[in-house]
Amino acid sequence: MNAAESTKSEHPALDPIRFEVIRNLMHAFVEEMAAALARSAYSTNIKTRRDHSCTFFDVKGRMVDQASDQPSHLGALVFSVPAVLEEYGIENLDPGDGILVNDAHRGLVHLNDVCLISPIHYQGKIFGYVANAAHHVDIGGRAPGSIAMTTDIFQEGIIVPGVKFVKRGEIDKDMLKWFIANVRGKKESAGDLRAQVAANKLGVRRIVEILDKYGADVVNTAIEQLHEYTERRVRHELQKFPDGVFEGDAYVDEDGITDKPVYIKAKVIIKKGDVTVDLTGSDPQNRGPMNCTFAMTYSATAYPIRALLPSDMPMNDGFYRMIKVIAPKGTVVDCKYPGAVVGGWEVAQKTVEAVLRALSKAMPDRVPAETKKTILHIAFGGVDPRRKEYYVFLDTCGGGYGGRPTKDGVDAVQVALQNAENSPIEELETGYPVLILRYELLSDSEGAGKFRGGLGLRRDYRFRDHEANVTILADTVKFPARGIFGGLDGRGARYLLNPGGENFRDAGSKSTFYASPTDTVSMQTPGGGGYGDPFERDPEAVLDDVRCEKVSRDRAREVYGVVINPENWTVDVQETSRLRKTR
């Protein structure tokens, strides 16, 4: 499926200097939108972790530019904005209006990602649209954070089908009141919605300033030229990919309702610059929430291809029209209505890894080993004993990046579709009745290799003076990050209640439970897979890891074949050479 069809400019091409000035102005204003949204939002999820995206569309509904925040929204807005506008009817849009939508089965993703679309009116006509999507901390549903195990979309929260939330520049008070009545994080959601409205108003103002300076005809010419320029560049880069059919796969631990793993199969077909990702053979959609909408899947397939292109490649319709994705309806990669989708990002993360695993066979010198490959959600809520108000918080945790062809994987980061940050302890403990008892790298969690995988992290939560309702929606326990080209697997994830205590139990990667004030919830995240033979790793690099307590001395000897002198913290070169030769 193509994001859109190519069209040719109706006006003479602009000179290169003017074209570059206008295209960079357009990119600057969507980045400014994203900064404004983050700075004016209330929730940690948006203001600190930056789980949002901002975009600009032309009058034909083609994406012109997007801010560099969340790869997970790559497909969400590309498909949803044109679909919502067609259904709502652009003739019903006045200057200053804004359409609010989160319906996963209307081209979006899970319900927490709420999208606002605003028309850009200029000289009496619609010139284009600005849109943003932001992950709300709660959207209603069965449990705080709206990430509980569900069996249909109706259990996951309120569904907004595309309604006029902003009328001539003013938020509809009745719509806001209705929305806030259905969510737990009322102050955060109200503040985040206002931030979304403000970001779009800023975007409209900035594009009008560009139109006033250059004129609508010139800017439209620049937009058409940008689409064509991007398509040419993408085609040129894709022609460097080796022709062939390359296959990869991945597993989700279970479907959220049963213990049955979820299988994703990816076939990447490369032929003279044309790239098609065929996901035929992936499992049928689940009763549980481990299902993707097509927008989720499109994001998951577009991301690894985009990552292999030059970093300065513009992101617009010229890129998206080049990415062809086959995702059979009724499968976990394109579920049917009213399928549950709140766990779809876990499936999408695995789809990224399946595509990358296929591409590693085509380009072994460019593709890393597997990452933590899970979003790692934890959400909790209850009555704050200090303020006597209900609160809700949603967090995601970093893990290990895979070892790369020339360097180690990064430790404790949010990877692939997550371009988010780990929540700061100080902000979390100040704003919510929670203590973080431990926050540290997990020694020996890396996948060993010539270039090792990144380390996972441990984050232990305790809830102050109250009982909290906790949900974990994560993965990578049964199927850890795989090594590549001789590299070893990373350590799998562990989600524990009271580790080392009397009431210890495995909380599982997909569960909802109550935690008392004396309970400790421990999120221990996966390490990344290793790249290449561990016995080929530079002994000095192993020594450095041991000194930094990332790798133990025993593991250095047993897995890397490196012997460390404990007296002076040096490599025993002779013993290391002997040990590596006798393997």
Secondary structure as UniProt FT lines:
FT   HELIX           16..40
FT   HELIX           44..47
FT   TURN            48..49
FT   STRAND          52..58
FT   TURN            59..60
FT   STRAND          63..66
FT   HELIX           71..73
FT   HELIX           74..88
FT   HELIX           90..92
FT   TURN            95..96
FT   STRAND          98..101
FT   HELIX           104..106
FT   TURN            111..112
FT   STRAND          113..122
FT   TURN            123..124
FT   STRAND          125..135
FT   TURN            144..145
FT   HELIX           153..156
FT   STRAND          161..167
FT   TURN            168..169
FT   STRAND          170..171
FT   HELIX           173..181
FT   HELIX           186..214
FT   HELIX           216..238
FT   TURN            239..240
FT   STRAND          244..252
FT   STRAND          262..271
FT   TURN            272..273
FT   STRAND          274..278
FT   TURN            280..281
FT   HELIX           294..307
FT   TURN            311..312
FT   HELIX           317..320
FT   TURN            321..322
FT   STRAND          323..326
FT   TURN            329..330
FT   TURN            332..333
FT   TURN            337..338
FT   TURN            342..343
FT   HELIX           344..362
FT   TURN            364..366
FT   STRAND          377..384
FT   TURN            385..388
FT   STRAND          389..396
FT   TURN            416..417
FT   HELIX           425..431
FT   STRAND          434..441
FT   TURN            443..444
FT   STRAND          457..463
FT   TURN            464..465
FT   STRAND          468..473
FT   TURN            485..486
FT   STRAND          494..497
FT   TURN            499..500
FT   TURN            502..503
FT   STRAND          505..506
FT   STRAND          510..515
FT   TURN            517..518
FT   STRAND          521..524
FT   HELIX           534..536
FT   HELIX           539..547
FT   TURN            548..549
FT   HELIX           553..560
FT   STRAND          564..565
FT   TURN            566..569
FT   STRAND          570..571
FT   HELIX           573..581
//
